[in-house]
């Protein structure tokens, strides 16, 4: 059986893919040289941090920070920042609509994005946003 951590990461990928159906969504890949026409999202496995532990029954409570890198180019008469904003809004709405990832988590939240422009000679200007999805969930042991 797959660990709770992997189930949560797979569910986050499915949530992002559903919210951004035209974007290239992948886990743990290198940042690409070019952003896909529908945008690019890279989901990192992140850090579950130190667990809070309860003893009866033994339960590990995690606040797992899952980094997302979201990239966009200008298009449709919109600047890269506007296109990026058009990607972040449905992502936020999807998180708000399913705060438990179908029962896998106790709570799902998201941090505010940190944005940065990308410019390179001969490359269309784009914009990246870094943000964290924070999944709060419990397991019966640290490896489950």
Z-matrix of the N, CA and C atoms (Angstrom, degrees):
N
C 1 1.447
C 2 1.528 1 109.31
N 3 1.292 2 116.69 1 143.50
C 4 1.455 3 122.77 2 -179.53
C 5 1.527 4 109.93 3 -72.26
N 6 1.342 5 116.60 4 143.52
C 7 1.464 6 120.81 5 179.23
C 8 1.522 7 110.60 6 -65.66
N 9 1.305 8 115.95 7 157.46
C 10 1.475 9 121.59 8 177.70
C 11 1.526 10 109.44 9 -59.36
N 12 1.338 11 117.50 10 -39.63
C 13 1.469 12 122.28 11 179.01
C 14 1.520 13 110.75 12 -57.85
N 15 1.332 14 117.41 13 -47.05
C 16 1.468 15 121.08 14 179.42
C 17 1.524 16 111.20 15 -68.18
N 18 1.324 17 117.29 16 -37.56
C 19 1.466 18 120.02 17 177.35
C 20 1.524 19 110.65 18 -61.35
N 21 1.337 20 116.44 19 -42.41
C 22 1.461 21 120.99 20 179.43
C 23 1.525 22 110.06 21 -65.37
N 24 1.327 23 117.46 22 -44.93
C 25 1.474 24 120.41 23 179.80
C 26 1.530 25 111.32 24 -63.04
N 27 1.328 26 117.13 25 -41.30
C 28 1.469 27 120.12 26 177.09
C 29 1.525 28 111.23 27 -64.53
N 30 1.334 29 116.81 28 -39.32
C 31 1.465 30 120.64 29 179.33
C 32 1.532 31 110.88 30 -67.53
N 33 1.326 32 117.55 31 -36.94
C 34 1.470 33 120.46 32 176.58
C 35 1.520 34 109.55 33 -64.78
N 36 1.325 35 117.56 34 -41.88
C 37 1.464 36 120.01 35 177.71
C 38 1.526 37 110.43 36 -61.60
N 39 1.327 38 117.40 37 -42.89
C 40 1.475 39 120.92 38 178.59
C 41 1.531 40 110.68 39 -63.96
N 42 1.330 41 117.64 40 -39.48
C 43 1.457 42 121.52 41 178.80
C 44 1.525 43 110.66 42 -63.49
N 45 1.338 44 116.63 43 -45.23
C 46 1.471 45 121.08 44 179.84
C 47 1.527 46 110.22 45 -65.17
N 48 1.319 47 117.18 46 -43.32
C 49 1.469 48 121.43 47 179.42
C 50 1.527 49 110.78 48 -62.15
N 51 1.316 50 116.87 49 -40.62
C 52 1.458 51 120.37 50 178.15
C 53 1.527 52 112.62 51 -67.28
N 54 1.331 53 116.49 52 -36.80
C 55 1.465 54 120.63 53 -179.56
C 56 1.521 55 111.90 54 -74.45
N 57 1.337 56 116.72 55 -31.03
C 58 1.467 57 122.47 56 -176.75
C 59 1.528 58 109.33 57 -126.37
N 60 1.329 59 117.92 58 71.70
C 61 1.468 60 120.45 59 -171.96
C 62 1.525 61 114.97 60 -65.09
N 63 1.322 62 118.52 61 -20.19
C 64 1.473 63 120.12 62 -178.67
C 65 1.520 64 112.56 63 -96.89
N 66 1.307 65 117.56 64 -5.39
C 67 1.468 66 121.40 65 -178.51
C 68 1.527 67 110.56 66 -84.82
N 69 1.330 68 115.32 67 152.45
C 70 1.459 69 121.38 68 170.36
C 71 1.526 70 106.28 69 -82.29
N 72 1.336 71 117.65 70 114.53
C 73 1.465 72 122.70 71 -177.52
C 74 1.519 73 108.14 72 -115.66
N 75 1.336 74 116.45 73 120.94
C 76 1.465 75 120.73 74 -179.03
C 77 1.517 76 109.82 75 -140.89
N 78 1.332 77 114.98 76 158.58
C 79 1.463 78 121.06 77 177.06
C 80 1.517 79 110.48 78 -102.82
N 81 1.313 80 116.13 79 133.88
C 82 1.465 81 124.90 80 168.56
C 83 1.525 82 115.24 81 56.03
N 84 1.303 83 118.39 82 31.80
C 85 1.464 84 119.51 83 176.72
C 86 1.521 85 109.21 84 -94.11
N 87 1.318 86 116.08 85 162.43
C 88 1.459 87 120.33 86 174.23
C 89 1.515 88 108.70 87 -66.72
N 90 1.328 89 115.80 88 150.48
C 91 1.461 90 119.71 89 176.70
C 92 1.528 91 107.22 90 -63.71
N 93 1.334 92 117.77 91 126.89
C 94 1.465 93 120.18 92 -174.61
C 95 1.529 94 112.57 93 -74.39
N 96 1.326 95 115.45 94 158.33
C 97 1.460 96 121.44 95 174.92
C 98 1.520 97 110.78 96 -67.74
N 99 1.330 98 116.40 97 -33.34
C 100 1.462 99 121.43 98 -178.33
C 101 1.525 100 109.20 99 -127.53
N 102 1.306 101 115.28 100 142.53
C 103 1.459 102 122.13 101 176.74
C 104 1.525 103 107.63 102 -88.46
N 105 1.320 104 116.55 103 136.52
C 106 1.461 105 120.66 104 179.11
C 107 1.523 106 111.71 105 -63.02
N 108 1.334 107 118.03 106 160.04
C 109 1.463 108 120.96 107 -176.60
C 110 1.527 109 113.60 108 -61.43
N 111 1.320 110 118.27 109 -27.29
C 112 1.466 111 121.49 110 177.80
C 113 1.506 112 112.89 111 -95.88
N 114 1.343 113 116.37 112 7.22
C 115 1.461 114 121.27 113 -176.45
C 116 1.519 115 110.35 114 97.48
N 117 1.307 116 115.21 115 167.55
C 118 1.458 117 121.84 116 -179.20
C 119 1.520 118 108.73 117 -133.25
N 120 1.328 119 116.38 118 137.48
C 121 1.462 120 121.79 119 175.04
C 122 1.517 121 107.97 120 -129.87
N 123 1.321 122 115.70 121 126.25
C 124 1.461 123 121.32 122 175.54
C 125 1.521 124 107.44 123 -113.10
N 126 1.320 125 115.63 124 123.27
C 127 1.459 126 122.02 125 179.09
C 128 1.526 127 107.42 126 -102.49
N 129 1.310 128 116.49 127 123.23
C 130 1.471 129 122.07 128 177.01
C 131 1.528 130 108.53 129 -96.96
N 132 1.335 131 116.70 130 150.69
C 133 1.467 132 120.29 131 -179.40
C 134 1.527 133 112.04 132 -64.60
N 135 1.312 134 117.40 133 -29.51
C 136 1.451 135 120.42 134 173.54
C 137 1.509 136 114.65 135 74.30
N 138 1.318 137 114.57 136 -162.24
C 139 1.457 138 122.33 137 -172.61
C 140 1.519 139 109.76 138 -130.67
N 141 1.339 140 117.10 139 117.17
C 142 1.458 141 118.22 140 177.30
C 143 1.527 142 112.64 141 -71.94
N 144 1.321 143 117.83 142 -12.30
C 145 1.460 144 121.54 143 178.88
C 146 1.518 145 111.80 144 72.25
N 147 1.317 146 115.01 145 -167.20
C 148 1.465 147 121.12 146 176.98
C 149 1.519 148 108.40 147 -85.12
N 150 1.297 149 116.20 148 132.31
C 151 1.462 150 120.56 149 -179.00
C 152 1.522 151 111.32 150 -80.55
N 153 1.319 152 115.79 151 145.72
C 154 1.461 153 120.61 152 163.94
C 155 1.515 154 105.30 153 -82.87
N 156 1.327 155 116.66 154 141.83
C 157 1.459 156 120.24 155 -174.91
C 158 1.528 157 109.44 156 -121.95
N 159 1.328 158 115.02 157 131.82
C 160 1.463 159 120.58 158 169.24
C 161 1.533 160 106.62 159 -110.97
N 162 1.338 161 116.50 160 151.76
C 163 1.462 162 119.36 161 -170.41
C 164 1.529 163 115.40 162 -104.77
N 165 1.301 164 119.15 163 -12.48
C 166 1.450 165 117.82 164 -175.72
C 167 1.520 166 110.48 165 -138.68
N 168 1.329 167 118.34 166 92.28
C 169 1.459 168 127.92 167 -4.11
C 170 1.533 169 110.85 168 -78.08
N 171 1.323 170 116.11 169 162.75
C 172 1.463 171 121.33 170 179.59
C 173 1.523 172 109.40 171 -60.00
N 174 1.333 173 115.95 172 118.33
C 175 1.460 174 121.58 173 -176.69
C 176 1.523 175 109.14 174 -141.46
N 177 1.325 176 116.11 175 134.41
C 178 1.463 177 122.84 176 176.06
C 179 1.521 178 107.96 177 -103.54
N 180 1.318 179 115.73 178 123.79
C 181 1.466 180 121.82 179 -177.92
C 182 1.523 181 108.66 180 -106.31
N 183 1.324 182 116.36 181 119.08
C 184 1.464 183 122.66 182 -173.67
C 185 1.524 184 111.85 183 -109.88
N 186 1.324 185 116.27 184 143.61
C 187 1.461 186 124.14 185 165.57
C 188 1.529 187 105.54 186 -116.30
N 189 1.309 188 115.77 187 85.42
C 190 1.465 189 123.38 188 -171.93
C 191 1.528 190 109.73 189 -84.34
N 192 1.345 191 116.02 190 114.33
C 193 1.470 192 121.80 191 178.34
C 194 1.528 193 108.23 192 -87.81
N 195 1.325 194 116.01 193 117.93
C 196 1.460 195 122.82 194 -178.06
C 197 1.531 196 107.78 195 -111.62
N 198 1.356 197 118.15 196 105.43
C 199 1.461 198 120.36 197 -178.36
C 200 1.524 199 112.58 198 -71.96
N 201 1.323 200 114.96 199 140.18
C 202 1.462 201 122.37 200 173.47
C 203 1.518 202 108.24 201 -122.60
N 204 1.325 203 115.44 202 137.90
C 205 1.462 204 122.74 203 172.12
C 206 1.523 205 106.19 204 -115.29
N 207 1.324 206 116.40 205 118.05
C 208 1.460 207 121.96 206 -175.62
C 209 1.524 208 107.92 207 -115.59
N 210 1.340 209 116.87 208 123.55
C 211 1.454 210 121.45 209 -177.57
C 212 1.517 211 112.22 210 -120.61
N 213 1.359 212 115.20 211 145.48
C 214 1.465 213 120.60 212 -179.98
C 215 1.518 214 110.31 213 -148.57
N 216 1.333 215 116.31 214 149.17
C 217 1.460 216 124.15 215 170.28
C 218 1.508 217 108.84 216 -105.91
N 219 1.321 218 116.69 217 165.67
C 220 1.461 219 119.76 218 173.82
C 221 1.525 220 108.64 219 -67.72
N 222 1.306 221 115.79 220 154.67
C 223 1.459 222 119.61 221 178.65
C 224 1.511 223 110.60 222 -179.40
N 225 1.314 224 115.99 223 154.30
C 226 1.453 225 121.22 224 178.40
C 227 1.517 226 113.25 225 60.34
N 228 1.328 227 116.27 226 31.24
C 229 1.458 228 120.37 227 -179.14
C 230 1.518 229 113.77 228 77.91
N 231 1.332 230 117.40 229 9.24
C 232 1.462 231 121.33 230 -179.73
C 233 1.524 232 110.13 231 -109.23
N 234 1.311 233 116.04 232 148.62
C 235 1.462 234 121.89 233 176.64
C 236 1.535 235 109.24 234 -71.81
N 237 1.339 236 117.72 235 163.18
C 238 1.467 237 119.42 236 176.94
C 239 1.535 238 112.07 237 -57.36
N 240 1.325 239 117.38 238 -36.40
C 241 1.463 240 120.63 239 178.24
C 242 1.517 241 112.10 240 -64.57
N 243 1.328 242 117.22 241 -40.16
C 244 1.467 243 120.86 242 178.43
C 245 1.526 244 111.30 243 -68.33
N 246 1.335 245 116.99 244 -40.45
C 247 1.469 246 120.59 245 177.71
C 248 1.529 247 109.45 246 -64.84
N 249 1.324 248 116.75 247 -41.91
C 250 1.461 249 120.90 248 177.92
C 251 1.530 250 110.09 249 -61.64
N 252 1.314 251 116.66 250 -43.41
C 253 1.460 252 121.21 251 177.14
C 254 1.522 253 110.80 252 -60.77
N 255 1.337 254 117.11 253 -38.89
C 256 1.464 255 121.84 254 177.53
C 257 1.529 256 111.65 255 -65.55
N 258 1.331 257 117.75 256 -22.42
C 259 1.459 258 121.42 257 176.19
C 260 1.536 259 110.88 258 -85.64
N 261 1.321 260 116.73 259 -37.67
C 262 1.464 261 120.32 260 -175.59
C 263 1.530 262 112.55 261 -72.09
N 264 1.325 263 117.40 262 -34.72
C 265 1.470 264 119.90 263 -179.25
C 266 1.531 265 112.51 264 -60.35
N 267 1.348 266 119.96 265 -51.23
C 268 1.475 267 117.92 266 179.29
C 269 1.531 268 112.67 267 -67.00
N 270 1.319 269 117.13 268 -28.12
C 271 1.462 270 119.88 269 175.91
C 272 1.527 271 109.67 270 -64.90
N 273 1.333 272 116.28 271 -45.61
C 274 1.467 273 120.39 272 177.15
C 275 1.526 274 111.58 273 -62.25
N 276 1.327 275 117.08 274 -39.69
C 277 1.467 276 121.02 275 179.31
C 278 1.532 277 110.71 276 -65.38
N 279 1.328 278 117.43 277 -38.45
C 280 1.467 279 120.88 278 179.22
C 281 1.519 280 111.02 279 -65.81
N 282 1.323 281 116.87 280 -40.48
C 283 1.468 282 120.85 281 177.76
C 284 1.529 283 109.48 282 -65.06
N 285 1.318 284 116.32 283 -44.21
C 286 1.458 285 120.98 284 -179.91
C 287 1.528 286 111.56 285 -63.54
N 288 1.317 287 117.82 286 -33.05
C 289 1.462 288 122.36 287 -178.29
C 290 1.528 289 113.12 288 -76.48
N 291 1.346 290 117.84 289 -22.12
C 292 1.471 291 120.65 290 -177.70
C 293 1.525 292 109.74 291 -139.59
N 294 1.313 293 116.44 292 70.26
C 295 1.472 294 122.42 293 -176.51
C 296 1.522 295 113.50 294 -67.31
N 297 1.325 296 118.59 295 -12.25
C 298 1.466 297 120.16 296 -179.62
C 299 1.526 298 112.81 297 -112.27
N 300 1.308 299 117.98 298 5.43
C 301 1.474 300 122.47 299 -176.30
C 302 1.527 301 110.76 300 50.06
N 303 1.307 302 115.58 301 48.93
C 304 1.461 303 120.05 302 178.60
C 305 1.516 304 113.28 303 68.38
N 306 1.331 305 117.57 304 24.99
C 307 1.461 306 121.88 305 178.31
C 308 1.519 307 114.44 306 99.88
N 309 1.317 308 118.59 307 -3.93
C 310 1.471 309 121.26 308 179.10
C 311 1.525 310 112.80 309 -72.30
N 312 1.327 311 116.79 310 -31.07
C 313 1.465 312 121.87 311 -175.09
C 314 1.518 313 110.35 312 -118.03
N 315 1.325 314 114.94 313 157.83
C 316 1.455 315 119.85 314 169.89
C 317 1.521 316 109.76 315 -78.93
N 318 1.350 317 116.36 316 -33.09
C 319 1.461 318 120.30 317 -178.69
C 320 1.520 319 109.15 318 -161.67
N 321 1.316 320 115.57 319 145.03
C 322 1.463 321 122.88 320 176.67
C 323 1.520 322 107.26 321 -126.78
N 324 1.310 323 115.95 322 129.74
C 325 1.458 324 120.77 323 179.88
C 326 1.519 325 108.29 324 -136.32
N 327 1.324 326 116.09 325 172.82
C 328 1.461 327 121.02 326 -178.66
C 329 1.524 328 109.03 327 -140.15
N 330 1.326 329 116.18 328 145.03
C 331 1.460 330 121.00 329 176.25
C 332 1.525 331 109.57 330 -87.47
N 333 1.312 332 115.68 331 163.57
C 334 1.457 333 120.22 332 174.77
C 335 1.529 334 109.05 333 -68.74
N 336 1.341 335 117.80 334 144.88
C 337 1.464 336 120.09 335 -178.51
C 338 1.526 337 112.16 336 -75.95
N 339 1.321 338 114.85 337 145.19
C 340 1.457 339 122.74 338 169.86
C 341 1.523 340 105.45 339 -106.87
N 342 1.336 341 117.50 340 120.72
C 343 1.460 342 120.06 341 -174.03
C 344 1.517 343 111.49 342 -107.39
N 345 1.333 344 113.78 343 156.43
C 346 1.455 345 121.15 344 179.89
C 347 1.525 346 108.27 345 -152.77
N 348 1.324 347 115.88 346 136.19
C 349 1.468 348 120.44 347 176.00
C 350 1.515 349 109.34 348 -79.96
N 351 1.331 350 115.03 349 149.36
C 352 1.458 351 120.18 350 173.85
C 353 1.511 352 107.71 351 -120.21
N 354 1.286 353 114.52 352 129.45
C 355 1.460 354 120.07 353 177.18
C 356 1.517 355 108.20 354 -139.86
N 357 1.303 356 115.43 355 132.14
C 358 1.460 357 122.03 356 176.18
C 359 1.519 358 107.64 357 -145.52
N 360 1.299 359 115.92 358 149.13
C 361 1.454 360 121.01 359 -179.04
C 362 1.520 361 109.94 360 -58.47
N 363 1.331 362 116.82 361 127.88
C 364 1.455 363 121.81 362 177.31
C 365 1.513 364 114.69 363 79.95
N 366 1.335 365 117.05 364 5.87
C 367 1.458 366 120.61 365 -178.78
C 368 1.523 367 108.74 366 -118.81
N 369 1.312 368 115.36 367 138.83
C 370 1.457 369 120.95 368 177.88
C 371 1.540 370 109.30 369 -60.29
N 372 1.352 371 118.37 370 134.48
C 373 1.462 372 119.47 371 -179.50
C 374 1.526 373 111.24 372 -64.87
N 375 1.315 374 115.47 373 140.09
C 376 1.455 375 120.70 374 -179.50
C 377 1.514 376 110.53 375 -139.00
N 378 1.303 377 115.54 376 -174.08
C 379 1.455 378 121.02 377 -178.95
C 380 1.526 379 108.67 378 -146.20
N 381 1.328 380 115.30 379 139.74
C 382 1.460 381 122.29 380 177.02
C 383 1.515 382 109.32 381 -117.34
N 384 1.325 383 116.18 382 147.19
C 385 1.466 384 122.73 383 172.11
C 386 1.523 385 107.76 384 -125.16
N 387 1.320 386 115.46 385 133.42
C 388 1.463 387 121.84 386 173.80
C 389 1.519 388 107.62 387 -107.90
N 390 1.332 389 116.19 388 130.86
C 391 1.458 390 121.27 389 178.08
C 392 1.513 391 108.49 390 -149.35
N 393 1.313 392 116.54 391 166.14
C 394 1.462 393 121.68 392 177.89
C 395 1.512 394 109.48 393 -120.64
N 396 1.324 395 115.28 394 135.09
C 397 1.451 396 120.97 395 165.00
C 398 1.521 397 105.29 396 -95.08
N 399 1.318 398 116.91 397 129.97
C 400 1.459 399 121.30 398 -179.23
C 401 1.523 400 108.30 399 -109.96
N 402 1.332 401 114.46 400 115.03
C 403 1.466 402 121.27 401 -179.55
C 404 1.526 403 108.55 402 -104.28
N 405 1.311 404 116.96 403 121.04
C 406 1.460 405 122.22 404 177.83
C 407 1.528 406 107.52 405 -102.60
N 408 1.345 407 115.59 406 120.28
C 409 1.463 408 120.31 407 -177.96
C 410 1.517 409 109.79 408 -152.00
N 411 1.334 410 116.19 409 169.41
C 412 1.465 411 122.36 410 -177.16
C 413 1.524 412 109.66 411 -122.22
N 414 1.350 413 114.88 412 147.32
C 415 1.465 414 121.27 413 173.34
C 416 1.532 415 108.84 414 -134.88
N 417 1.325 416 115.44 415 164.47
C 418 1.463 417 119.67 416 179.80
C 419 1.526 418 112.76 417 -87.08
N 420 1.348 419 117.09 418 -15.13
C 421 1.456 420 120.80 419 172.67
C 422 1.526 421 108.25 420 -155.44
N 423 1.333 422 118.57 421 163.34
C 424 1.456 423 120.43 422 -173.61
C 425 1.527 424 115.08 423 -65.57
N 426 1.322 425 117.80 424 -16.75
C 427 1.465 426 120.41 425 -177.93
C 428 1.520 427 112.57 426 -105.22
N 429 1.313 428 117.58 427 -0.91
C 430 1.470 429 120.99 428 -177.26
C 431 1.509 430 111.32 429 -82.89
